[in-house]
């Protein structure tokens, strides 16, 4: 028998989502990934329903602070922290079912990189937005470096959206970009755990040079030397301007780029992240200083899959979906990656075959991470890549700054 197609999704009267609606959306996307060509997605999710979902979610996200504080937890609560997903819809659906869906005592923190590389970035992002709308104080969506105009134009998401929504594709893409701008940068869980996609960040204070001998001295801001880099504070993080499509790698608003693009190192101190061309490298001493200053026990970040980790000396591989990178007096720095058998499209026949993982933090302390590794869902539906995965510059290597547009053109929200 031919599978029976689900009915087109409609926005509920009054806009109040239900568990039944969100589960129906997930089931419809699962069905369409196997049974519809990508260009037929609007027959299942009309543009007006997309607009309603993204607008509702954006209003919630834009009201949240740069660093969301997840408090009010008790001994019965647990918090699930999820790393990069990269459009691997079927692995996300498995993870949600395996862990248990968001509910009164189960919180989720998704640590960015929902789109690009995989073939179902749009569906992945919309599933997460629907959970955010349904349970805004139980589901927290943080921004990753791929939630940007630069990355989505190079690694497939823009082309994916244009393919799926045709003449409405530019509209859908602009709405997604506007929603990306509203995603918070970090979270603090029960005052014990800091999470962010890339990790730590610098103080934006730049050294000053003044002209001499003039009544009205002109202040000139200079780019800091590596030796003058200073670890940023949570107050500075709260004050950063996050609503930029492509976080800058220079100037006074460096914190968003650092939070999204930085990587840990085994070398002490802070230094520019030369390999990526944006963000920082920070050593175990910086992890210790940050944990101790804010009385934290854990830093949980994402951002590095198996392809990135094979290039990095002194740090563990990503075959299990997680690594403990720094183990210092005050606590630990952990990298979590939730896209198994990544990337979906790969230029070589030999695959990494990595597992994905998620972390469960349980009350009352929330500082003893329980790691859960999982295999990729097999088989995946057949899909075509939306980017030139054989020739595109790798996002773990230095960014092509010439490809960055200025942020003059803001998306419609």
HELIX and SHEET records of a PDB file:
HELIX    1   1 UNK A   13  UNK A   15  5                                   3    
HELIX    2   2 UNK A   19  UNK A   35  1                                  17    
HELIX    3   3 UNK A   38  UNK A   40  5                                   3    
HELIX    4   4 UNK A   41  UNK A   44  1                                   4    
HELIX    5   5 UNK A   47  UNK A   63  1                                  17    
HELIX    6   6 UNK A   89  UNK A   99  1                                  11    
HELIX    7   7 UNK A  121  UNK A  134  1                                  14    
HELIX    8   8 UNK A  149  UNK A  154  1                                   6    
HELIX    9   9 UNK A  157  UNK A  165  1                                   9    
HELIX   10  10 UNK A  166  UNK A  168  5                                   3    
HELIX   11  11 UNK A  169  UNK A  182  1                                  14    
HELIX   12  12 UNK A  226  UNK A  228  5                                   3    
HELIX   13  13 UNK A  234  UNK A  239  1                                   6    
HELIX   14  14 UNK A  255  UNK A  261  1                                   7    
HELIX   15  15 UNK A  284  UNK A  293  1                                  10    
HELIX   16  16 UNK A  306  UNK A  309  1                                   4    
HELIX   17  17 UNK A  401  UNK A  403  5                                   3    
SHEET    1   A 6 UNK A  67  UNK A  70  0                                        
SHEET    2   A 6 UNK A 186  UNK A 189  1                                        
SHEET    3   A 6 UNK A 193  UNK A 196 -1                                        
SHEET    4   A 6 UNK A 298  UNK A 301  1                                        
SHEET    5   A 6 UNK A 331  UNK A 336  1                                        
SHEET    6   A 6 UNK A 322  UNK A 328 -1                                        
SHEET    1   B 5 UNK A 139  UNK A 141  0                                        
SHEET    2   B 5 UNK A 106  UNK A 110  1                                        
SHEET    3   B 5 UNK A  78  UNK A  82  1                                        
SHEET    4   B 5 UNK A 356  UNK A 362 -1                                        
SHEET    5   B 5 UNK A 370  UNK A 374 -1                                        
SHEET    1   C 2 UNK A 208  UNK A 210  0                                        
SHEET    2   C 2 UNK A 219  UNK A 221 -1                                        
SHEET    1   D 3 UNK A 263  UNK A 264  0                                        
SHEET    2   D 3 UNK A 280  UNK A 282  1                                        
SHEET    3   D 3 UNK A 270  UNK A 272 -1                                        
END                                                                             
